Amino acid sequence: MRNGIIADTLRKAGLPYRIIFGLNLPQIADIAATLPKETSLALKLWDNNSTRESMLLAPMVYPMEEFDMDTAMMFARTSPTAECMDNLCHKLLSKSPDAFEIATMMSAPTETPMVRYGAMRILWKLMSSHSEPVERMAREEYDRNDPYTKTASKQIIDELDFLRECE
């Protein structure tokens, strides 16, 4: 599978990968469905940071029952792009029973903007179950005025304001 048009577009956009096949996420999910959920496979795919699709596939094949905080933070800290972080958060981190704790660790001011961006992506999914701490963390991130995280944190704040108005 390869989509040369998408691959060329992504390459021209400056993605940091040496190899880009140009697959979309549904195609990558279809491939993941044919693979075993194995920690060793997921880690090998993640370590192949020269290939876009490998890094997008890794969170889809990591077995949740073997997932832990150290692995979550390793993935978050080594995610090279917003696309990769979004996929990591959607397919793995936000599905963990420890998702709130992971987001809390990732939102620490000492983390990089990319990691804190990932925290906002996880917190989006936790608004209904943890609204007060989610709002506090989103406001703290918004107040940092970091261009990488400002939009994601503002979306959370706006959504929580909207939900309060609808009550």
ROVEXBA-522590 format. One record per atom (N, C-alpha, C): atom name; z negated, y negated, x negated. Coordinates in nm, 3 decimals, always signed. Atoms other than C-alpha are relative to their C-alpha. Layout:
REC   at        pz        py        px
REC   CA         Z         Y         X
...
END
This chain:
REC   at        pz        py        px
REC    N    +0.000    +0.118    -0.084
REC   CA    +0.000    +0.000    +0.000
REC    C    +0.000    -0.124    -0.088
REC    N    -0.004    +0.127    +0.071
REC   CA    +0.090    -0.343    -0.128
REC    C    +0.076    -0.099    +0.086
REC    N    -0.069    +0.108    -0.068
REC   CA    +0.185    -0.672    +0.029
REC    C    +0.025    -0.108    -0.103
REC    N    -0.035    +0.091    +0.108
REC   CA    +0.365    -0.873    -0.234
REC    C    -0.011    -0.146    +0.038
REC    N    +0.008    +0.139    -0.043
REC   CA    +0.379    -1.192    -0.030
REC    C    -0.145    -0.049    -0.001
REC    N    +0.143    +0.038    -0.001
REC   CA    +0.002    -1.199    +0.028
REC    C    -0.054    +0.001    -0.142
REC    N    +0.049    -0.009    +0.139
REC   CA    -0.065    -1.088    -0.330
REC    C    +0.042    -0.125    -0.079
REC    N    -0.049    +0.119    +0.072
REC   CA    +0.150    -1.370    -0.469
REC    C    -0.070    -0.127    +0.049
REC    N    +0.069    +0.117    -0.056
REC   CA    -0.011    -1.624    -0.234
REC    C    -0.143    -0.009    -0.052
REC    N    +0.138    -0.002    +0.050
REC   CA    -0.362    -1.518    -0.337
REC    C    -0.006    -0.033    -0.149
REC    N    -0.005    +0.026    +0.144
REC   CA    -0.269    -1.524    -0.703
REC    C    +0.024    -0.149    -0.026
REC    N    -0.030    +0.143    +0.015
REC   CA    -0.121    -1.874    -0.669
REC    C    -0.118    -0.087    +0.042
REC    N    +0.118    +0.075    -0.045
REC   CA    -0.439    -1.985    -0.490
REC    C    -0.111    +0.001    -0.105
REC    N    +0.096    +0.002    +0.110
REC   CA    -0.628    -1.907    -0.810
REC    C    -0.108    +0.105    +0.004
REC    N    +0.101    -0.106    +0.002
REC   CA    -0.818    -1.591    -0.728
REC    C    -0.013    +0.059    -0.140
REC    N    +0.025    -0.037    +0.140
REC   CA    -0.977    -1.459    -1.048
REC    C    +0.034    +0.144    -0.039
REC    N    -0.027    -0.141    +0.027
REC   CA    -0.848    -1.102    -1.028
REC    C    +0.130    +0.017    -0.077
REC    N    -0.122    -0.034    +0.074
REC   CA    -0.595    -0.953    -1.267
REC    C    +0.096    +0.078    +0.090
REC    N    -0.081    -0.083    -0.090
REC   CA    -0.475    -0.709    -0.999
REC    C    -0.033    -0.036    +0.145
REC    N    +0.014    +0.032    -0.142
REC   CA    -0.419    -0.812    -0.637
REC    C    +0.112    +0.074    +0.073
REC    N    -0.099    -0.075    -0.078
REC   CA    -0.247    -0.570    -0.400
REC    C    +0.043    -0.075    +0.127
REC    N    -0.035    +0.077    -0.119
REC   CA    -0.252    -0.815    -0.109
REC    C    -0.033    +0.070    +0.130
REC    N    +0.038    -0.069    -0.123
REC   CA    -0.414    -0.580    +0.141
REC    C    -0.092    -0.089    +0.083
REC    N    +0.093    +0.074    -0.086
REC   CA    -0.591    -0.729    +0.442
REC    C    -0.123    +0.088    +0.026
REC    N    +0.125    -0.074    -0.019
REC   CA    -0.943    -0.628    +0.541
REC    C    +0.013    +0.120    +0.093
REC    N    -0.015    -0.122    -0.081
REC   CA    -0.839    -0.392    +0.824
REC    C    +0.065    +0.115    -0.079
REC    N    -0.060    -0.105    +0.083
REC   CA    -0.618    -0.203    +0.576
REC    C    -0.103    +0.058    -0.096
REC    N    +0.104    -0.047    +0.093
REC   CA    -0.906    -0.184    +0.329
REC    C    -0.103    +0.084    +0.075
REC    N    +0.094    -0.079    -0.082
REC   CA    -1.138    -0.063    +0.607
REC    C    +0.059    +0.136    +0.035
REC    N    -0.066    -0.129    -0.027
REC   CA    -0.884    +0.207    +0.694
REC    C    -0.011    +0.093    -0.121
REC    N    +0.014    -0.079    +0.123
REC   CA    -0.891    +0.323    +0.332
REC    C    -0.145    +0.047    -0.014
REC    N    +0.142    -0.035    +0.011
REC   CA    -1.273    +0.315    +0.331
REC    C    -0.036    +0.115    +0.092
REC    N    +0.030    -0.105    -0.097
REC   CA    -1.278    +0.539    +0.637
REC    C    +0.041    +0.138    -0.050
REC    N    -0.044    -0.129    +0.055
REC   CA    -1.103    +0.812    +0.435
REC    C    -0.082    +0.043    -0.121
REC    N    +0.076    -0.027    +0.123
REC   CA    -1.348    +0.795    +0.144
REC    C    -0.143    +0.041    +0.033
REC    N    +0.142    -0.034    -0.023
REC   CA    -1.694    +0.947    +0.111
REC    C    -0.088    -0.122    -0.027
REC    N    +0.098    +0.106    +0.027
REC   CA    -1.990    +0.710    +0.129
REC    C    -0.090    +0.050    -0.113
REC    N    +0.072    -0.044    +0.119
REC   CA    -2.122    +0.755    -0.223
REC    C    -0.035    -0.120    -0.086
REC    N    +0.047    +0.108    +0.085
REC   CA    -2.329    +0.524    -0.439
REC    C    +0.084    -0.010    -0.127
REC    N    -0.074    +0.005    +0.128
REC   CA    -2.147    +0.621    -0.758
REC    C    +0.141    -0.054    +0.020
REC    N    -0.134    +0.052    -0.029
REC   CA    -1.806    +0.553    -0.600
REC    C    -0.006    -0.151    +0.025
REC    N    +0.012    +0.143    -0.031
REC   CA    -1.920    +0.216    -0.462
REC    C    -0.025    -0.081    -0.126
REC    N    +0.031    +0.073    +0.123
REC   CA    -2.061    +0.111    -0.799
REC    C    +0.120    -0.005    -0.094
REC    N    -0.122    +0.001    +0.083
REC   CA    -1.743    +0.213    -0.982
REC    C    +0.103    -0.099    +0.055
REC    N    -0.092    +0.096    -0.062
REC   CA    -1.533    +0.017    -0.734
REC    C    -0.045    -0.144    -0.027
REC    N    +0.052    +0.135    +0.023
REC   CA    -1.760    -0.288    -0.771
REC    C    +0.017    -0.040    -0.147
REC    N    -0.014    +0.029    +0.143
REC   CA    -1.752    -0.264    -1.150
REC    C    +0.144    -0.030    -0.040
REC    N    -0.141    +0.029    +0.026
REC   CA    -1.372    -0.280    -1.134
REC    C    +0.029    -0.143    +0.049
REC    N    -0.010    +0.139    -0.045
REC   CA    -1.393    -0.658    -1.107
REC    C    +0.133    -0.066    -0.034
REC    N    -0.133    +0.055    +0.024
REC   CA    -1.036    -0.703    -1.221
REC    C    +0.094    +0.025    +0.119
REC    N    -0.084    -0.035    -0.115
REC   CA    -0.904    -0.565    -0.889
REC    C    -0.065    -0.046    +0.130
REC    N    +0.053    +0.057    -0.124
REC   CA    -0.959    -0.759    -0.565
REC    C    -0.038    +0.108    +0.100
REC    N    +0.023    -0.099    -0.105
REC   CA    -0.930    -0.463    -0.332
REC    C    -0.113    +0.097    -0.035
REC    N    +0.112    -0.086    +0.039
REC   CA    -1.178    -0.254    -0.533
REC    C    -0.132    -0.065    +0.038
REC    N    +0.126    +0.069    -0.030
REC   CA    -1.447    -0.519    -0.492
REC    C    -0.020    -0.014    +0.151
REC    N    +0.013    +0.008    -0.145
REC   CA    -1.372    -0.552    -0.120
REC    C    -0.032    +0.137    +0.061
REC    N    +0.023    -0.135    -0.049
REC   CA    -1.383    -0.175    -0.073
REC    C    -0.143    +0.049    -0.028
REC    N    +0.131    -0.051    +0.043
REC   CA    -1.714    -0.116    -0.254
REC    C    -0.109    -0.010    +0.107
REC    N    +0.107    +0.005    -0.102
REC   CA    -1.950    -0.247    +0.020
REC    C    +0.026    +0.090    +0.120
REC    N    -0.034    -0.084    -0.114
REC   CA    -1.766    -0.036    +0.275
REC    C    -0.033    +0.148    -0.024
REC    N    +0.028    -0.141    +0.030
REC   CA    -1.843    +0.291    +0.095
REC    C    -0.141    +0.021    -0.057
REC    N    +0.137    -0.016    +0.049
REC   CA    -2.200    +0.222    -0.020
REC    C    -0.086    +0.057    +0.112
REC    N    +0.083    -0.059    -0.106
REC   CA    -2.437    +0.450    +0.174
REC    C    -0.126    -0.084    +0.024
REC    N    +0.113    +0.087    -0.032
REC   CA    -2.696    +0.236    +0.353
REC    C    -0.134    +0.062    -0.035
REC    N    +0.129    -0.066    +0.027
REC   CA    -2.971    +0.495    +0.307
REC    C    -0.039    -0.003    -0.148
REC    N    +0.029    +0.010    +0.143
REC   CA    -2.945    +0.452    -0.071
REC    C    -0.002    -0.144    -0.050
REC    N    -0.009    +0.142    +0.035
REC   CA    -2.915    +0.074    -0.065
REC    C    -0.140    -0.058    -0.017
REC    N    +0.130    +0.062    +0.023
REC   CA    -3.204    -0.130    -0.207
REC    C    +0.016    -0.147    -0.039
REC    N    -0.001    +0.143    +0.031
REC   CA    -3.299    -0.488    -0.290
REC    C    +0.063    -0.029    -0.136
REC    N    -0.057    +0.024    +0.133
REC   CA    -3.208    -0.459    -0.658
REC    C    +0.153    +0.007    +0.004
REC    N    -0.146    -0.013    -0.012
REC   CA    -2.857    -0.342    -0.569
REC    C    +0.057    -0.119    +0.078
REC    N    -0.046    +0.115    -0.079
REC   CA    -2.824    -0.616    -0.307
REC    C    +0.012    -0.123    -0.089
REC    N    -0.002    +0.119    +0.085
REC   CA    -2.911    -0.883    -0.562
REC    C    +0.105    +0.013    -0.112
REC    N    -0.104    -0.020    +0.101
REC   CA    -2.683    -0.730    -0.827
REC    C    +0.137    -0.029    +0.059
REC    N    -0.128    +0.027    -0.066
REC   CA    -2.391    -0.733    -0.584
REC    C    +0.016    -0.150    +0.024
REC    N    -0.008    +0.143    -0.032
REC   CA    -2.469    -1.088    -0.471
REC    C    +0.025    -0.084    -0.124
REC    N    -0.010    +0.081    +0.122
REC   CA    -2.505    -1.224    -0.823
REC    C    +0.131    +0.021    -0.075
REC    N    -0.126    -0.025    +0.071
REC   CA    -2.178    -1.070    -0.940
REC    C    +0.122    -0.015    +0.089
REC    N    -0.113    +0.022    -0.090
REC   CA    -1.962    -1.154    -0.639
REC    C    +0.081    -0.119    -0.051
REC    N    -0.078    +0.106    +0.065
REC   CA    -1.674    -1.358    -0.782
REC    C    +0.062    -0.105    +0.092
REC    N    -0.068    +0.092    -0.091
REC   CA    -1.532    -1.526    -0.470
REC    C    -0.071    -0.005    +0.135
REC    N    +0.056    +0.010    -0.135
REC   CA    -1.631    -1.645    -0.123
REC    C    +0.051    +0.115    +0.087
REC    N    -0.054    -0.113    -0.077
REC   CA    -1.401    -1.379    +0.024
REC    C    -0.079    +0.127    -0.028
REC    N    +0.076    -0.119    +0.040
REC   CA    -1.583    -1.109    -0.169
REC    C    -0.143    -0.008    +0.056
REC    N    +0.136    +0.018    -0.052
REC   CA    -1.923    -1.252    -0.071
REC    C    -0.003    +0.016    +0.151
REC    N    -0.005    -0.015    -0.146
REC   CA    -1.825    -1.278    +0.296
REC    C    +0.008    +0.147    +0.039
REC    N    -0.017    -0.141    -0.028
REC   CA    -1.714    -0.917    +0.297
REC    C    -0.128    +0.077    -0.033
REC    N    +0.125    -0.065    +0.041
REC   CA    -2.027    -0.804    +0.110
REC    C    -0.108    -0.024    +0.105
REC    N    +0.103    +0.032    -0.099
REC   CA    -2.251    -0.983    +0.359
REC    C    +0.029    +0.067    +0.134
REC    N    -0.037    -0.055    -0.131
REC   CA    -2.060    -0.864    +0.666
REC    C    -0.008    +0.153    +0.002
REC    N    -0.010    -0.146    +0.000
REC   CA    -2.010    -0.502    +0.565
REC    C    -0.125    +0.072    -0.049
REC    N    +0.113    -0.072    +0.060
REC   CA    -2.335    -0.429    +0.381
REC    C    -0.132    -0.076    +0.013
REC    N    +0.129    +0.067    +0.009
REC   CA    -2.606    -0.690    +0.328
REC    C    -0.062    -0.030    +0.136
REC    N    +0.056    +0.035    -0.131
REC   CA    -2.645    -0.805    +0.689
REC    C    -0.034    +0.124    +0.083
REC    N    +0.029    -0.124    -0.074
REC   CA    -2.659    -0.442    +0.807
REC    C    -0.123    +0.072    -0.054
REC    N    +0.118    -0.062    +0.059
REC   CA    -2.951    -0.354    +0.582
REC    C    -0.123    -0.028    +0.086
REC    N    +0.126    +0.027    -0.070
REC   CA    -3.292    -0.312    +0.747
REC    C    -0.078    -0.113    -0.068
REC    N    +0.066    +0.105    +0.077
REC   CA    -3.405    -0.557    +0.476
REC    C    +0.084    -0.128    -0.007
REC    N    -0.093    +0.113    +0.005
REC   CA    -3.137    -0.817    +0.559
REC    C    -0.072    -0.134    -0.011
REC    N    +0.070    +0.128    +0.006
REC   CA    -3.386    -1.099    +0.618
REC    C    -0.063    -0.022    -0.137
REC    N    +0.061    +0.012    +0.132
REC   CA    -3.568    -1.029    +0.292
REC    C    +0.108    -0.025    -0.107
REC    N    -0.112    +0.022    +0.094
REC   CA    -3.235    -1.011    +0.107
REC    C    +0.045    -0.146    +0.009
REC    N    -0.042    +0.140    -0.018
REC   CA    -3.129    -1.346    +0.255
REC    C    -0.103    -0.096    -0.056
REC    N    +0.106    +0.086    +0.054
REC   CA    -3.465    -1.497    +0.163
REC    C    +0.008    -0.006    -0.153
REC    N    -0.013    -0.002    +0.146
REC   CA    -3.427    -1.387    -0.199
REC    C    +0.126    -0.075    -0.045
REC    N    -0.126    +0.063    +0.038
REC   CA    -3.066    -1.505    -0.210
REC    C    -0.002    -0.151    +0.021
REC    N    +0.002    +0.144    -0.028
REC   CA    -3.156    -1.850    -0.072
REC    C    -0.090    -0.078    -0.096
REC    N    +0.087    +0.069    +0.096
REC   CA    -3.392    -1.929    -0.360
REC    C    +0.077    -0.110    -0.074
REC    N    -0.069    +0.110    +0.067
REC   CA    -3.309    -2.264    -0.523
REC    C    +0.047    +0.034    -0.142
REC    N    -0.040    -0.040    +0.135
REC   CA    -3.280    -2.089    -0.860
REC    C    +0.128    +0.083    -0.002
REC    N    -0.123    -0.080    -0.006
REC   CA    -2.984    -1.881    -0.738
REC    C    +0.123    -0.092    -0.006
REC    N    -0.124    +0.077    +0.008
REC   CA    -2.623    -1.994    -0.785
REC    C    +0.046    -0.041    +0.141
REC    N    -0.053    +0.037    -0.131
REC   CA    -2.439    -2.173    -0.504
REC    C    +0.070    +0.117    +0.070
REC    N    -0.067    -0.116    -0.061
REC   CA    -2.233    -1.856    -0.447
REC    C    -0.102    +0.092    +0.067
REC    N    +0.102    -0.089    -0.055
REC   CA    -2.547    -1.646    -0.392
REC    C    -0.065    -0.066    +0.121
REC    N    +0.060    +0.070    -0.113
REC   CA    -2.702    -1.911    -0.168
REC    C    +0.098    -0.008    +0.118
REC    N    -0.102    -0.007    -0.105
REC   CA    -2.372    -1.924    +0.027
REC    C    -0.011    +0.135    +0.072
REC    N    +0.017    -0.133    -0.059
REC   CA    -2.413    -1.549    +0.082
REC    C    -0.124    +0.008    +0.089
REC    N    +0.122    +0.002    -0.082
REC   CA    -2.766    -1.607    +0.210
REC    C    +0.030    -0.063    +0.136
REC    N    -0.034    +0.066    -0.127
REC   CA    -2.625    -1.846    +0.473
REC    C    +0.084    +0.092    +0.088
REC    N    -0.084    -0.092    -0.078
REC   CA    -2.369    -1.584    +0.578
REC    C    -0.085    +0.110    +0.065
REC    N    +0.091    -0.100    -0.058
REC   CA    -2.648    -1.328    +0.631
REC    C    -0.085    -0.064    +0.109
REC    N    +0.086    +0.067    -0.096
REC   CA    -2.871    -1.579    +0.808
REC    C    +0.071    -0.028    +0.132
REC    N    -0.077    +0.021    -0.123
REC   CA    -2.591    -1.652    +1.056
REC    C    -0.021    +0.116    +0.097
REC    N    +0.013    -0.119    -0.086
REC   CA    -2.627    -1.296    +1.185
REC    C    -0.144    +0.023    +0.044
REC    N    +0.141    -0.021    -0.031
REC   CA    -3.007    -1.324    +1.201
REC    C    -0.059    -0.113    +0.085
REC    N    +0.050    +0.116    -0.075
REC   CA    -3.033    -1.642    +1.410
REC    C    -0.082    +0.040    +0.122
REC    N    +0.070    -0.035    -0.124
REC   CA    -3.140    -1.468    +1.729
REC    C    -0.134    +0.070    -0.027
REC    N    +0.123    -0.074    +0.026
REC   CA    -3.407    -1.250    +1.568
REC    C    -0.100    -0.075    -0.088
REC    N    +0.086    +0.074    +0.093
REC   CA    -3.547    -1.500    +1.314
REC    C    +0.029    -0.150    +0.006
REC    N    -0.053    +0.136    -0.013
REC   CA    -3.453    -1.842    +1.452
REC    C    -0.077    -0.106    -0.079
REC    N    +0.075    +0.106    +0.071
REC   CA    -3.738    -2.051    +1.305
REC    C    +0.017    +0.007    -0.151
REC    N    -0.020    -0.001    +0.146
REC   CA    -3.723    -1.928    +0.944
REC    C    +0.146    -0.019    -0.040
REC    N    -0.143    +0.020    +0.030
REC   CA    -3.343    -1.919    +0.957
REC    C    +0.031    -0.149    +0.001
REC    N    -0.024    +0.144    -0.006
REC   CA    -3.337    -2.282    +1.065
REC    C    -0.062    -0.072    -0.120
REC    N    +0.066    +0.062    +0.115
REC   CA    -3.586    -2.380    +0.795
REC    C    +0.082    +0.020    -0.127
REC    N    -0.079    -0.028    +0.121
REC   CA    -3.381    -2.208    +0.523
REC    C    +0.134    -0.071    +0.002
REC    N    -0.128    +0.069    -0.011
REC   CA    -3.055    -2.354    +0.653
REC    C    -0.017    -0.149    -0.026
REC    N    +0.024    +0.144    +0.023
REC   CA    -3.203    -2.706    +0.657
REC    C    -0.030    -0.028    -0.147
REC    N    +0.028    +0.017    +0.144
REC   CA    -3.338    -2.662    +0.304
REC    C    +0.130    +0.006    -0.080
REC    N    -0.127    -0.011    +0.071
REC   CA    -2.994    -2.552    +0.188
REC    C    +0.088    -0.121    +0.028
REC    N    -0.080    +0.117    -0.035
REC   CA    -2.823    -2.835    +0.374
REC    C    -0.047    -0.123    -0.079
REC    N    +0.057    +0.114    +0.072
REC   CA    -3.057    -3.086    +0.210
REC    C    +0.030    +0.003    -0.151
REC    N    -0.040    -0.007    +0.142
REC   CA    -2.950    -2.960    -0.135
REC    C    +0.133    -0.072    -0.023
REC    N    -0.127    +0.074    +0.004
REC   CA    -2.615    -3.122    -0.053
REC    C    +0.100    +0.063    -0.098
REC    N    -0.095    -0.070    +0.086
REC   CA    -2.421    -2.857    -0.243
REC    C    +0.129    +0.021    +0.077
REC    N    -0.126    -0.014    -0.074
REC   CA    -2.053    -2.867    -0.145
REC    C    +0.037    +0.146    +0.032
REC    N    -0.034    -0.141    -0.022
REC   CA    -2.034    -2.487    -0.170
REC    C    -0.073    +0.058    +0.120
REC    N    +0.082    -0.058    -0.107
REC   CA    -2.308    -2.424    +0.087
REC    C    -0.020    -0.092    +0.119
REC    N    +0.029    +0.100    -0.104
REC   CA    -2.316    -2.738    +0.298
REC    C    +0.060    +0.038    +0.136
REC    N    -0.063    -0.034    -0.128
REC   CA    -2.069    -2.624    +0.565
REC    C    -0.067    +0.120    +0.065
REC    N    +0.062    -0.121    -0.057
REC   CA    -2.226    -2.279    +0.610
REC    C    -0.140    -0.032    +0.054
REC    N    +0.135    +0.034    -0.047
REC   CA    -2.578    -2.423    +0.638
REC    C    +0.007    -0.090    +0.124
REC    N    -0.017    +0.090    -0.115
REC   CA    -2.461    -2.696    +0.879
REC    C    +0.042    +0.079    +0.124
REC    N    -0.041    -0.082    -0.114
REC   CA    -2.295    -2.434    +1.102
REC    C    -0.121    +0.068    +0.065
REC    N    +0.120    -0.066    -0.053
REC   CA    -2.627    -2.252    +1.137
REC    C    -0.085    -0.102    +0.076
REC    N    +0.081    +0.105    -0.063
REC   CA    -2.815    -2.574    +1.216
REC    C    +0.061    -0.041    +0.134
REC    N    -0.069    +0.041    -0.122
REC   CA    -2.555    -2.681    +1.472
REC    C    -0.007    +0.108    +0.108
REC    N    +0.006    -0.109    -0.098
REC   CA    -2.550    -2.340    +1.639
REC    C    -0.140    +0.013    +0.060
REC    N    +0.137    -0.008    -0.053
REC   CA    -2.929    -2.329    +1.669
REC    C    -0.030    -0.119    +0.091
REC    N    +0.016    +0.117    -0.088
REC   CA    -2.928    -2.683    +1.813
REC    C    +0.070    +0.024    +0.134
REC    N    -0.075    -0.028    -0.121
REC   CA    -2.662    -2.577    +2.063
REC    C    -0.073    +0.102    +0.087
REC    N    +0.070    -0.103    -0.077
REC   CA    -2.856    -2.267    +2.167
REC    C    -0.125    -0.055    +0.066
REC    N    +0.120    +0.063    -0.060
REC   CA    -3.170    -2.476    +2.225
REC    C    +0.041    -0.086    +0.120
REC    N    -0.045    +0.084    -0.111
REC   CA    -2.972    -2.715    +2.443
REC    C    +0.040    +0.083    +0.121
REC    N    -0.044    -0.088    -0.110
REC   CA    -2.845    -2.423    +2.652
REC    C    -0.116    +0.067    +0.071
REC    N    +0.115    -0.069    -0.060
REC   CA    -3.194    -2.293    +2.726
REC    C    -0.047    -0.068    +0.125
END
